[in-house]
Amino acid sequence: MLFPTTTIVGSYPQPDWLIQSRGVKFVRGKIQEPYGTVTVFADLYGNQWDLIELVNSYLQ
């Protein structure tokens, strides 16, 4: 069973190519939402994670 989870970051941690070189599988590339940039990746067990970089107005 897959459990979607969310991780919110102040800034996107590293370039996509560097993250992928470490074995991370992206399910969906970066998309821009009103609240920030979102990408979805799967962990080793198939769980999907939303990685969200919030825009400044949502950080306060």
PDBQT receptor file of N, H, CA, C and O in Angstrom, charges set to zero:
ATOM      1  N   MET A   1       0.842  -1.182   0.000  1.00  0.00    +0.000 N 
ATOM      2  CA  MET A   1       0.000   0.000   0.000  1.00  0.00    +0.000 C 
ATOM      3  C   MET A   1       0.883   1.241   0.000  1.00  0.00    +0.000 C 
ATOM      4  O   MET A   1       1.856   1.312   0.751  1.00  0.00    +0.000 OA
ATOM      5  N   LEU A   2       0.551   2.211  -0.832  1.00  0.00    +0.000 N 
ATOM      6  H   LEU A   2      -0.240   2.154  -1.442  1.00  0.00    +0.000 HD
ATOM      7  CA  LEU A   2       1.325   3.434  -0.911  1.00  0.00    +0.000 C 
ATOM      8  C   LEU A   2       0.720   4.499  -0.014  1.00  0.00    +0.000 C 
ATOM      9  O   LEU A   2      -0.498   4.671   0.025  1.00  0.00    +0.000 OA
ATOM     10  N   PHE A   3       1.568   5.209   0.701  1.00  0.00    +0.000 N 
ATOM     11  H   PHE A   3       2.558   5.070   0.669  1.00  0.00    +0.000 HD
ATOM     12  CA  PHE A   3       1.140   6.295   1.558  1.00  0.00    +0.000 C 
ATOM     13  C   PHE A   3       1.788   7.584   1.084  1.00  0.00    +0.000 C 
ATOM     14  O   PHE A   3       3.000   7.748   1.219  1.00  0.00    +0.000 OA
ATOM     15  N   PRO A   4       0.997   8.508   0.527  1.00  0.00    +0.000 N 
ATOM     16  CA  PRO A   4       1.604   9.770   0.084  1.00  0.00    +0.000 C 
ATOM     17  C   PRO A   4       2.055  10.585   1.288  1.00  0.00    +0.000 C 
ATOM     18  O   PRO A   4       1.331  10.711   2.275  1.00  0.00    +0.000 OA
ATOM     19  N   THR A   5       3.224  11.121   1.195  1.00  0.00    +0.000 N 
ATOM     20  H   THR A   5       3.812  11.019   0.392  1.00  0.00    +0.000 HD
ATOM     21  CA  THR A   5       3.762  11.949   2.268  1.00  0.00    +0.000 C 
ATOM     22  C   THR A   5       4.282  13.246   1.681  1.00  0.00    +0.000 C 
ATOM     23  O   THR A   5       4.535  13.344   0.480  1.00  0.00    +0.000 OA
ATOM     24  N   THR A   6       4.438  14.231   2.535  1.00  0.00    +0.000 N 
ATOM     25  H   THR A   6       4.233  14.151   3.511  1.00  0.00    +0.000 HD
ATOM     26  CA  THR A   6       4.871  15.543   2.082  1.00  0.00    +0.000 C 
ATOM     27  C   THR A   6       6.060  16.006   2.903  1.00  0.00    +0.000 C 
ATOM     28  O   THR A   6       6.084  15.854   4.124  1.00  0.00    +0.000 OA
ATOM     29  N   THR A   7       7.044  16.573   2.222  1.00  0.00    +0.000 N 
ATOM     30  H   THR A   7       7.025  16.697   1.230  1.00  0.00    +0.000 HD
ATOM     31  CA  THR A   7       8.172  17.206   2.868  1.00  0.00    +0.000 C 
ATOM     32  C   THR A   7       8.233  18.635   2.354  1.00  0.00    +0.000 C 
ATOM     33  O   THR A   7       8.290  18.866   1.146  1.00  0.00    +0.000 OA
ATOM     34  N   ILE A   8       8.220  19.590   3.271  1.00  0.00    +0.000 N 
ATOM     35  H   ILE A   8       8.173  19.402   4.253  1.00  0.00    +0.000 HD
ATOM     36  CA  ILE A   8       8.271  20.998   2.889  1.00  0.00    +0.000 C 
ATOM     37  C   ILE A   8       9.666  21.526   3.202  1.00  0.00    +0.000 C 
ATOM     38  O   ILE A   8      10.175  21.361   4.310  1.00  0.00    +0.000 OA
ATOM     39  N   VAL A   9      10.270  22.158   2.211  1.00  0.00    +0.000 N 
ATOM     40  H   VAL A   9       9.856  22.292   1.310  1.00  0.00    +0.000 HD
ATOM     41  CA  VAL A   9      11.622  22.680   2.376  1.00  0.00    +0.000 C 
ATOM     42  C   VAL A   9      11.638  24.181   2.101  1.00  0.00    +0.000 C 
ATOM     43  O   VAL A   9      10.802  24.685   1.351  1.00  0.00    +0.000 OA
ATOM     44  N   GLY A  10      12.584  24.891   2.703  1.00  0.00    +0.000 N 
ATOM     45  H   GLY A  10      13.263  24.482   3.312  1.00  0.00    +0.000 HD
ATOM     46  CA  GLY A  10      12.742  26.317   2.460  1.00  0.00    +0.000 C 
ATOM     47  C   GLY A  10      13.332  26.597   1.097  1.00  0.00    +0.000 C 
ATOM     48  O   GLY A  10      13.009  27.601   0.462  1.00  0.00    +0.000 OA
ATOM     49  N   SER A  11      14.198  25.705   0.650  1.00  0.00    +0.000 N 
ATOM     50  H   SER A  11      14.460  24.890   1.166  1.00  0.00    +0.000 HD
ATOM     51  CA  SER A  11      14.762  25.816  -0.693  1.00  0.00    +0.000 C 
ATOM     52  C   SER A  11      15.018  24.412  -1.210  1.00  0.00    +0.000 C 
ATOM     53  O   SER A  11      15.364  23.504  -0.454  1.00  0.00    +0.000 OA
ATOM     54  N   TYR A  12      14.840  24.255  -2.518  1.00  0.00    +0.000 N 
ATOM     55  H   TYR A  12      14.559  24.993  -3.131  1.00  0.00    +0.000 HD
ATOM     56  CA  TYR A  12      15.027  22.938  -3.131  1.00  0.00    +0.000 C 
ATOM     57  C   TYR A  12      16.456  22.492  -2.873  1.00  0.00    +0.000 C 
ATOM     58  O   TYR A  12      17.390  23.234  -3.175  1.00  0.00    +0.000 OA
ATOM     59  N   PRO A  13      16.653  21.284  -2.316  1.00  0.00    +0.000 N 
ATOM     60  CA  PRO A  13      17.951  20.904  -1.787  1.00  0.00    +0.000 C 
ATOM     61  C   PRO A  13      19.105  20.814  -2.788  1.00  0.00    +0.000 C 
ATOM     62  O   PRO A  13      20.195  21.313  -2.508  1.00  0.00    +0.000 OA
ATOM     63  N   GLN A  14      18.889  20.197  -3.935  1.00  0.00    +0.000 N 
ATOM     64  H   GLN A  14      18.003  19.792  -4.162  1.00  0.00    +0.000 HD
ATOM     65  CA  GLN A  14      19.975  19.990  -4.883  1.00  0.00    +0.000 C 
ATOM     66  C   GLN A  14      19.399  19.929  -6.292  1.00  0.00    +0.000 C 
ATOM     67  O   GLN A  14      18.191  19.760  -6.457  1.00  0.00    +0.000 OA
ATOM     68  N   PRO A  15      20.242  20.063  -7.301  1.00  0.00    +0.000 N 
ATOM     69  CA  PRO A  15      19.746  19.926  -8.679  1.00  0.00    +0.000 C 
ATOM     70  C   PRO A  15      19.196  18.521  -8.937  1.00  0.00    +0.000 C 
ATOM     71  O   PRO A  15      19.670  17.547  -8.351  1.00  0.00    +0.000 OA
ATOM     72  N   ASP A  16      18.203  18.424  -9.808  1.00  0.00    +0.000 N 
ATOM     73  H   ASP A  16      17.818  19.215 -10.283  1.00  0.00    +0.000 HD
ATOM     74  CA  ASP A  16      17.575  17.129 -10.112  1.00  0.00    +0.000 C 
ATOM     75  C   ASP A  16      18.581  16.079 -10.545  1.00  0.00    +0.000 C 
ATOM     76  O   ASP A  16      18.498  14.931 -10.109  1.00  0.00    +0.000 OA
ATOM     77  N   TRP A  17      19.530  16.449 -11.394  1.00  0.00    +0.000 N 
ATOM     78  H   TRP A  17      19.598  17.381 -11.749  1.00  0.00    +0.000 HD
ATOM     79  CA  TRP A  17      20.488  15.467 -11.905  1.00  0.00    +0.000 C 
ATOM     80  C   TRP A  17      21.306  14.864 -10.770  1.00  0.00    +0.000 C 
ATOM     81  O   TRP A  17      21.657  13.685 -10.820  1.00  0.00    +0.000 OA
ATOM     82  N   LEU A  18      21.615  15.664  -9.740  1.00  0.00    +0.000 N 
ATOM     83  H   LEU A  18      21.330  16.622  -9.699  1.00  0.00    +0.000 HD
ATOM     84  CA  LEU A  18      22.400  15.156  -8.620  1.00  0.00    +0.000 C 
ATOM     85  C   LEU A  18      21.555  14.207  -7.765  1.00  0.00    +0.000 C 
ATOM     86  O   LEU A  18      22.041  13.174  -7.306  1.00  0.00    +0.000 OA
ATOM     87  N   ILE A  19      20.312  14.562  -7.562  1.00  0.00    +0.000 N 
ATOM     88  H   ILE A  19      19.917  15.401  -7.935  1.00  0.00    +0.000 HD
ATOM     89  CA  ILE A  19      19.414  13.702  -6.796  1.00  0.00    +0.000 C 
ATOM     90  C   ILE A  19      19.207  12.374  -7.530  1.00  0.00    +0.000 C 
ATOM     91  O   ILE A  19      19.251  11.311  -6.912  1.00  0.00    +0.000 OA
ATOM     92  N   GLN A  20      18.982  12.434  -8.849  1.00  0.00    +0.000 N 
ATOM     93  H   GLN A  20      18.947  13.298  -9.351  1.00  0.00    +0.000 HD
ATOM     94  CA  GLN A  20      18.788  11.209  -9.637  1.00  0.00    +0.000 C 
ATOM     95  C   GLN A  20      20.038  10.343  -9.656  1.00  0.00    +0.000 C 
ATOM     96  O   GLN A  20      19.932   9.117  -9.682  1.00  0.00    +0.000 OA
ATOM     97  N   SER A  21      21.209  10.945  -9.643  1.00  0.00    +0.000 N 
ATOM     98  H   SER A  21      21.295  11.941  -9.622  1.00  0.00    +0.000 HD
ATOM     99  CA  SER A  21      22.455  10.173  -9.655  1.00  0.00    +0.000 C 
ATOM    100  C   SER A  21      22.628   9.356  -8.381  1.00  0.00    +0.000 C 
ATOM    101  O   SER A  21      23.442   8.434  -8.334  1.00  0.00    +0.000 OA
ATOM    102  N   ARG A  22      21.866   9.693  -7.357  1.00  0.00    +0.000 N 
ATOM    103  H   ARG A  22      21.204  10.442  -7.395  1.00  0.00    +0.000 HD
ATOM    104  CA  ARG A  22      21.919   8.957  -6.088  1.00  0.00    +0.000 C 
ATOM    105  C   ARG A  22      20.804   7.924  -5.983  1.00  0.00    +0.000 C 
ATOM    106  O   ARG A  22      20.559   7.379  -4.906  1.00  0.00    +0.000 OA
ATOM    107  N   GLY A  23      20.126   7.653  -7.100  1.00  0.00    +0.000 N 
ATOM    108  H   GLY A  23      20.324   8.096  -7.975  1.00  0.00    +0.000 HD
ATOM    109  CA  GLY A  23      19.149   6.576  -7.151  1.00  0.00    +0.000 C 
ATOM    110  C   GLY A  23      17.705   6.969  -6.882  1.00  0.00    +0.000 C 
ATOM    111  O   GLY A  23      16.832   6.103  -6.813  1.00  0.00    +0.000 OA
ATOM    112  N   VAL A  24      17.442   8.259  -6.730  1.00  0.00    +0.000 N 
ATOM    113  H   VAL A  24      18.151   8.962  -6.786  1.00  0.00    +0.000 HD
ATOM    114  CA  VAL A  24      16.068   8.694  -6.491  1.00  0.00    +0.000 C 
ATOM    115  C   VAL A  24      15.290   8.645  -7.798  1.00  0.00    +0.000 C 
ATOM    116  O   VAL A  24      15.764   9.128  -8.827  1.00  0.00    +0.000 OA
ATOM    117  N   LYS A  25      14.100   8.067  -7.759  1.00  0.00    +0.000 N 
ATOM    118  H   LYS A  25      13.714   7.675  -6.924  1.00  0.00    +0.000 HD
ATOM    119  CA  LYS A  25      13.241   7.959  -8.940  1.00  0.00    +0.000 C 
ATOM    120  C   LYS A  25      12.137   9.002  -8.850  1.00  0.00    +0.000 C 
ATOM    121  O   LYS A  25      11.302   8.956  -7.946  1.00  0.00    +0.000 OA
ATOM    122  N   PHE A  26      12.134   9.947  -9.794  1.00  0.00    +0.000 N 
ATOM    123  H   PHE A  26      12.812   9.985 -10.528  1.00  0.00    +0.000 HD
ATOM    124  CA  PHE A  26      11.090  10.964  -9.829  1.00  0.00    +0.000 C 
ATOM    125  C   PHE A  26       9.851  10.393 -10.500  1.00  0.00    +0.000 C 
ATOM    126  O   PHE A  26       9.927   9.801 -11.576  1.00  0.00    +0.000 OA
ATOM    127  N   VAL A  27       8.706  10.579  -9.846  1.00  0.00    +0.000 N 
ATOM    128  H   VAL A  27       8.644  11.059  -8.972  1.00  0.00    +0.000 HD
ATOM    129  CA  VAL A  27       7.423  10.156 -10.385  1.00  0.00    +0.000 C 
ATOM    130  C   VAL A  27       6.856  11.268 -11.257  1.00  0.00    +0.000 C 
ATOM    131  O   VAL A  27       6.250  11.012 -12.298  1.00  0.00    +0.000 OA
ATOM    132  N   ARG A  28       7.059  12.492 -10.823  1.00  0.00    +0.000 N 
ATOM    133  H   ARG A  28       7.552  12.700  -9.978  1.00  0.00    +0.000 HD
ATOM    134  CA  ARG A  28       6.606  13.662 -11.577  1.00  0.00    +0.000 C 
ATOM    135  C   ARG A  28       7.639  14.760 -11.383  1.00  0.00    +0.000 C 
ATOM    136  O   ARG A  28       8.097  15.004 -10.267  1.00  0.00    +0.000 OA
ATOM    137  N   GLY A  29       7.997  15.413 -12.464  1.00  0.00    +0.000 N 
ATOM    138  H   GLY A  29       7.624  15.215 -13.371  1.00  0.00    +0.000 HD
ATOM    139  CA  GLY A  29       8.965  16.495 -12.401  1.00  0.00    +0.000 C 
ATOM    140  C   GLY A  29       8.392  17.732 -11.722  1.00  0.00    +0.000 C 
ATOM    141  O   GLY A  29       7.242  17.736 -11.282  1.00  0.00    +0.000 OA
ATOM    142  N   LYS A  30       9.190  18.760 -11.645  1.00  0.00    +0.000 N 
ATOM    143  H   LYS A  30      10.124  18.756 -12.002  1.00  0.00    +0.000 HD
ATOM    144  CA  LYS A  30       8.780  19.998 -10.989  1.00  0.00    +0.000 C 
ATOM    145  C   LYS A  30       7.595  20.642 -11.702  1.00  0.00    +0.000 C 
ATOM    146  O   LYS A  30       7.574  20.764 -12.927  1.00  0.00    +0.000 OA
ATOM    147  N   ILE A  31       6.614  21.049 -10.904  1.00  0.00    +0.000 N 
ATOM    148  H   ILE A  31       6.632  20.950  -9.909  1.00  0.00    +0.000 HD
ATOM    149  CA  ILE A  31       5.511  21.849 -11.425  1.00  0.00    +0.000 C 
ATOM    150  C   ILE A  31       5.335  23.047 -10.513  1.00  0.00    +0.000 C 
ATOM    151  O   ILE A  31       5.613  22.977  -9.316  1.00  0.00    +0.000 OA
ATOM    152  N   GLN A  32       4.878  24.126 -11.076  1.00  0.00    +0.000 N 
ATOM    153  H   GLN A  32       4.652  24.183 -12.048  1.00  0.00    +0.000 HD
ATOM    154  CA  GLN A  32       4.687  25.351 -10.314  1.00  0.00    +0.000 C 
ATOM    155  C   GLN A  32       3.237  25.453  -9.869  1.00  0.00    +0.000 C 
ATOM    156  O   GLN A  32       2.323  25.396 -10.691  1.00  0.00    +0.000 OA
ATOM    157  N   GLU A  33       3.032  25.600  -8.578  1.00  0.00    +0.000 N 
ATOM    158  H   GLU A  33       3.775  25.646  -7.911  1.00  0.00    +0.000 HD
ATOM    159  CA  GLU A  33       1.714  25.801  -7.986  1.00  0.00    +0.000 C 
ATOM    160  C   GLU A  33       1.700  27.191  -7.346  1.00  0.00    +0.000 C 
ATOM    161  O   GLU A  33       2.764  27.776  -7.143  1.00  0.00    +0.000 OA
ATOM    162  N   PRO A  34       0.537  27.725  -7.027  1.00  0.00    +0.000 N 
ATOM    163  CA  PRO A  34       0.487  29.063  -6.402  1.00  0.00    +0.000 C 
ATOM    164  C   PRO A  34       1.294  29.152  -5.106  1.00  0.00    +0.000 C 
ATOM    165  O   PRO A  34       1.815  30.218  -4.779  1.00  0.00    +0.000 OA
ATOM    166  N   TYR A  35       1.403  28.056  -4.371  1.00  0.00    +0.000 N 
ATOM    167  H   TYR A  35       0.980  27.190  -4.636  1.00  0.00    +0.000 HD
ATOM    168  CA  TYR A  35       2.108  28.053  -3.093  1.00  0.00    +0.000 C 
ATOM    169  C   TYR A  35       3.588  27.692  -3.210  1.00  0.00    +0.000 C 
ATOM    170  O   TYR A  35       4.326  27.819  -2.233  1.00  0.00    +0.000 OA
ATOM    171  N   GLY A  36       4.041  27.238  -4.398  1.00  0.00    +0.000 N 
ATOM    172  H   GLY A  36       3.442  27.134  -5.192  1.00  0.00    +0.000 HD
ATOM    173  CA  GLY A  36       5.448  26.916  -4.568  1.00  0.00    +0.000 C 
ATOM    174  C   GLY A  36       5.696  25.868  -5.634  1.00  0.00    +0.000 C 
ATOM    175  O   GLY A  36       4.810  25.547  -6.426  1.00  0.00    +0.000 OA
ATOM    176  N   THR A  37       6.913  25.339  -5.648  1.00  0.00    +0.000 N 
ATOM    177  H   THR A  37       7.633  25.601  -5.005  1.00  0.00    +0.000 HD
ATOM    178  CA  THR A  37       7.327  24.329  -6.620  1.00  0.00    +0.000 C 
ATOM    179  C   THR A  37       7.174  22.947  -5.992  1.00  0.00    +0.000 C 
ATOM    180  O   THR A  37       7.584  22.719  -4.853  1.00  0.00    +0.000 OA
ATOM    181  N   VAL A  38       6.576  22.030  -6.753  1.00  0.00    +0.000 N 
ATOM    182  H   VAL A  38       6.243  22.215  -7.677  1.00  0.00    +0.000 HD
ATOM    183  CA  VAL A  38       6.304  20.680  -6.241  1.00  0.00    +0.000 C 
ATOM    184  C   VAL A  38       6.914  19.654  -7.186  1.00  0.00    +0.000 C 
ATOM    185  O   VAL A  38       6.822  19.791  -8.406  1.00  0.00    +0.000 OA
ATOM    186  N   THR A  39       7.534  18.631  -6.620  1.00  0.00    +0.000 N 
ATOM    187  H   THR A  39       7.608  18.519  -5.629  1.00  0.00    +0.000 HD
ATOM    188  CA  THR A  39       7.973  17.467  -7.375  1.00  0.00    +0.000 C 
ATOM    189  C   THR A  39       7.629  16.227  -6.555  1.00  0.00    +0.000 C 
ATOM    190  O   THR A  39       7.551  16.296  -5.329  1.00  0.00    +0.000 OA
ATOM    191  N   VAL A  40       7.428  15.113  -7.216  1.00  0.00    +0.000 N 
ATOM    192  H   VAL A  40       7.492  15.057  -8.213  1.00  0.00    +0.000 HD
ATOM    193  CA  VAL A  40       7.056  13.871  -6.529  1.00  0.00    +0.000 C 
ATOM    194  C   VAL A  40       8.114  12.826  -6.852  1.00  0.00    +0.000 C 
ATOM    195  O   VAL A  40       8.485  12.640  -8.011  1.00  0.00    +0.000 OA
ATOM    196  N   PHE A  41       8.596  12.144  -5.817  1.00  0.00    +0.000 N 
ATOM    197  H   PHE A  41       8.294  12.295  -4.876  1.00  0.00    +0.000 HD
ATOM    198  CA  PHE A  41       9.545  11.067  -6.029  1.00  0.00    +0.000 C 
ATOM    199  C   PHE A  41       9.130   9.855  -5.211  1.00  0.00    +0.000 C 
ATOM    200  O   PHE A  41       8.338   9.970  -4.276  1.00  0.00    +0.000 OA
ATOM    201  N   ALA A  42       9.666   8.698  -5.566  1.00  0.00    +0.000 N 
ATOM    202  H   ALA A  42      10.310   8.605  -6.326  1.00  0.00    +0.000 HD
ATOM    203  CA  ALA A  42       9.360   7.453  -4.858  1.00  0.00    +0.000 C 
ATOM    204  C   ALA A  42      10.576   7.011  -4.056  1.00  0.00    +0.000 C 
ATOM    205  O   ALA A  42      11.712   7.113  -4.520  1.00  0.00    +0.000 OA
ATOM    206  N   ASP A  43      10.325   6.521  -2.853  1.00  0.00    +0.000 N 
ATOM    207  H   ASP A  43       9.403   6.438  -2.476  1.00  0.00    +0.000 HD
ATOM    208  CA  ASP A  43      11.425   5.990  -2.048  1.00  0.00    +0.000 C 
ATOM    209  C   ASP A  43      11.685   4.522  -2.428  1.00  0.00    +0.000 C 
ATOM    210  O   ASP A  43      11.075   4.003  -3.364  1.00  0.00    +0.000 OA
ATOM    211  N   LEU A  44      12.571   3.875  -1.714  1.00  0.00    +0.000 N 
ATOM    212  H   LEU A  44      13.066   4.297  -0.954  1.00  0.00    +0.000 HD
ATOM    213  CA  LEU A  44      12.957   2.499  -2.037  1.00  0.00    +0.000 C 
ATOM    214  C   LEU A  44      11.800   1.512  -1.953  1.00  0.00    +0.000 C 
ATOM    215  O   LEU A  44      11.845   0.444  -2.565  1.00  0.00    +0.000 OA
ATOM    216  N   TYR A  45      10.770   1.864  -1.201  1.00  0.00    +0.000 N 
ATOM    217  H   TYR A  45      10.733   2.732  -0.705  1.00  0.00    +0.000 HD
ATOM    218  CA  TYR A  45       9.645   0.959  -0.976  1.00  0.00    +0.000 C 
ATOM    219  C   TYR A  45       8.426   1.306  -1.821  1.00  0.00    +0.000 C 
ATOM    220  O   TYR A  45       7.373   0.686  -1.676  1.00  0.00    +0.000 OA
ATOM    221  N   GLY A  46       8.562   2.298  -2.706  1.00  0.00    +0.000 N 
ATOM    222  H   GLY A  46       9.417   2.803  -2.823  1.00  0.00    +0.000 HD
ATOM    223  CA  GLY A  46       7.472   2.684  -3.574  1.00  0.00    +0.000 C 
ATOM    224  C   GLY A  46       6.568   3.774  -3.032  1.00  0.00    +0.000 C 
ATOM    225  O   GLY A  46       5.637   4.202  -3.715  1.00  0.00    +0.000 OA
ATOM    226  N   ASN A  47       6.831   4.235  -1.800  1.00  0.00    +0.000 N 
ATOM    227  H   ASN A  47       7.587   3.888  -1.246  1.00  0.00    +0.000 HD
ATOM    228  CA  ASN A  47       6.043   5.336  -1.255  1.00  0.00    +0.000 C 
ATOM    229  C   ASN A  47       6.359   6.603  -2.025  1.00  0.00    +0.000 C 
ATOM    230  O   ASN A  47       7.515   6.865  -2.357  1.00  0.00    +0.000 OA
ATOM    231  N   GLN A  48       5.341   7.380  -2.305  1.00  0.00    +0.000 N 
ATOM    232  H   GLN A  48       4.402   7.167  -2.035  1.00  0.00    +0.000 HD
ATOM    233  CA  GLN A  48       5.543   8.622  -3.041  1.00  0.00    +0.000 C 
ATOM    234  C   GLN A  48       5.608   9.797  -2.075  1.00  0.00    +0.000 C 
ATOM    235  O   GLN A  48       4.806   9.916  -1.148  1.00  0.00    +0.000 OA
ATOM    236  N   TRP A  49       6.583  10.656  -2.321  1.00  0.00    +0.000 N 
ATOM    237  H   TRP A  49       7.234  10.560  -3.074  1.00  0.00    +0.000 HD
ATOM    238  CA  TRP A  49       6.802  11.837  -1.493  1.00  0.00    +0.000 C 
ATOM    239  C   TRP A  49       6.616  13.087  -2.341  1.00  0.00    +0.000 C 
ATOM    240  O   TRP A  49       7.126  13.168  -3.458  1.00  0.00    +0.000 OA
ATOM    241  N   ASP A  50       5.891  14.052  -1.812  1.00  0.00    +0.000 N 
ATOM    242  H   ASP A  50       5.477  13.986  -0.905  1.00  0.00    +0.000 HD
ATOM    243  CA  ASP A  50       5.808  15.377  -2.420  1.00  0.00    +0.000 C 
ATOM    244  C   ASP A  50       6.887  16.231  -1.779  1.00  0.00    +0.000 C 
ATOM    245  O   ASP A  50       6.911  16.395  -0.559  1.00  0.00    +0.000 OA
ATOM    246  N   LEU A  51       7.761  16.764  -2.581  1.00  0.00    +0.000 N 
ATOM    247  H   LEU A  51       7.741  16.630  -3.571  1.00  0.00    +0.000 HD
ATOM    248  CA  LEU A  51       8.782  17.689  -2.096  1.00  0.00    +0.000 C 
ATOM    249  C   LEU A  51       8.329  19.075  -2.519  1.00  0.00    +0.000 C 
ATOM    250  O   LEU A  51       8.232  19.366  -3.712  1.00  0.00    +0.000 OA
ATOM    251  N   ILE A  52       8.051  19.933  -1.540  1.00  0.00    +0.000 N 
ATOM    252  H   ILE A  52       8.130  19.697  -0.571  1.00  0.00    +0.000 HD
ATOM    253  CA  ILE A  52       7.478  21.242  -1.818  1.00  0.00    +0.000 C 
ATOM    254  C   ILE A  52       8.439  22.338  -1.364  1.00  0.00    +0.000 C 
ATOM    255  O   ILE A  52       8.863  22.384  -0.209  1.00  0.00    +0.000 OA
ATOM    256  N   GLU A  53       8.765  23.209  -2.303  1.00  0.00    +0.000 N 
ATOM    257  H   GLU A  53       8.421  23.171  -3.241  1.00  0.00    +0.000 HD
ATOM    258  CA  GLU A  53       9.548  24.413  -1.978  1.00  0.00    +0.000 C 
ATOM    259  C   GLU A  53       8.544  25.569  -1.987  1.00  0.00    +0.000 C 
ATOM    260  O   GLU A  53       8.091  26.006  -3.044  1.00  0.00    +0.000 OA
ATOM    261  N   LEU A  54       8.209  26.051  -0.794  1.00  0.00    +0.000 N 
ATOM    262  H   LEU A  54       8.578  25.696   0.065  1.00  0.00    +0.000 HD
ATOM    263  CA  LEU A  54       7.215  27.106  -0.673  1.00  0.00    +0.000 C 
ATOM    264  C   LEU A  54       7.736  28.443  -1.165  1.00  0.00    +0.000 C 
ATOM    265  O   LEU A  54       8.925  28.739  -1.052  1.00  0.00    +0.000 OA
ATOM    266  N   VAL A  55       6.835  29.249  -1.712  1.00  0.00    +0.000 N 
ATOM    267  H   VAL A  55       5.869  29.009  -1.804  1.00  0.00    +0.000 HD
ATOM    268  CA  VAL A  55       7.192  30.619  -2.064  1.00  0.00    +0.000 C 
ATOM    269  C   VAL A  55       7.236  31.426  -0.772  1.00  0.00    +0.000 C 
ATOM    270  O   VAL A  55       6.631  31.036   0.227  1.00  0.00    +0.000 OA
ATOM    271  N   ASN A  56       7.942  32.537  -0.790  1.00  0.00    +0.000 N 
ATOM    272  H   ASN A  56       8.433  32.853  -1.601  1.00  0.00    +0.000 HD
ATOM    273  CA  ASN A  56       8.173  33.322   0.421  1.00  0.00    +0.000 C 
ATOM    274  C   ASN A  56       6.906  33.698   1.159  1.00  0.00    +0.000 C 
ATOM    275  O   ASN A  56       6.905  33.702   2.390  1.00  0.00    +0.000 OA
ATOM    276  N   SER A  57       5.832  34.013   0.463  1.00  0.00    +0.000 N 
ATOM    277  H   SER A  57       5.833  34.009  -0.537  1.00  0.00    +0.000 HD
ATOM    278  CA  SER A  57       4.607  34.440   1.130  1.00  0.00    +0.000 C 
ATOM    279  C   SER A  57       3.990  33.333   1.979  1.00  0.00    +0.000 C 
ATOM    280  O   SER A  57       3.226  33.628   2.898  1.00  0.00    +0.000 OA
ATOM    281  N   TYR A  58       4.300  32.068   1.697  1.00  0.00    +0.000 N 
ATOM    282  H   TYR A  58       4.921  31.829   0.951  1.00  0.00    +0.000 HD
ATOM    283  CA  TYR A  58       3.763  30.959   2.483  1.00  0.00    +0.000 C 
ATOM    284  C   TYR A  58       4.697  30.536   3.600  1.00  0.00    +0.000 C 
ATOM    285  O   TYR A  58       4.314  29.717   4.435  1.00  0.00    +0.000 OA
ATOM    286  N   LEU A  59       5.902  31.063   3.644  1.00  0.00    +0.000 N 
ATOM    287  H   LEU A  59       6.213  31.729   2.966  1.00  0.00    +0.000 HD
ATOM    288  CA  LEU A  59       6.858  30.687   4.682  1.00  0.00    +0.000 C 
ATOM    289  C   LEU A  59       6.610  31.433   5.997  1.00  0.00    +0.000 C 
ATOM    290  O   LEU A  59       7.124  31.036   7.042  1.00  0.00    +0.000 OA
ATOM    291  N   GLN A  60       5.846  32.483   5.947  1.00  0.00    +0.000 N 
ATOM    292  H   GLN A  60       5.428  32.806   5.098  1.00  0.00    +0.000 HD
ATOM    293  CA  GLN A  60       5.655  33.313   7.152  1.00  0.00    +0.000 C 
ATOM    294  C   GLN A  60       4.480  32.893   7.961  1.00  0.00    +0.000 C 
ATOM    295  O   GLN A  60       4.197  33.495   8.997  1.00  0.00    +0.000 OA
TER     296      GLN A  60
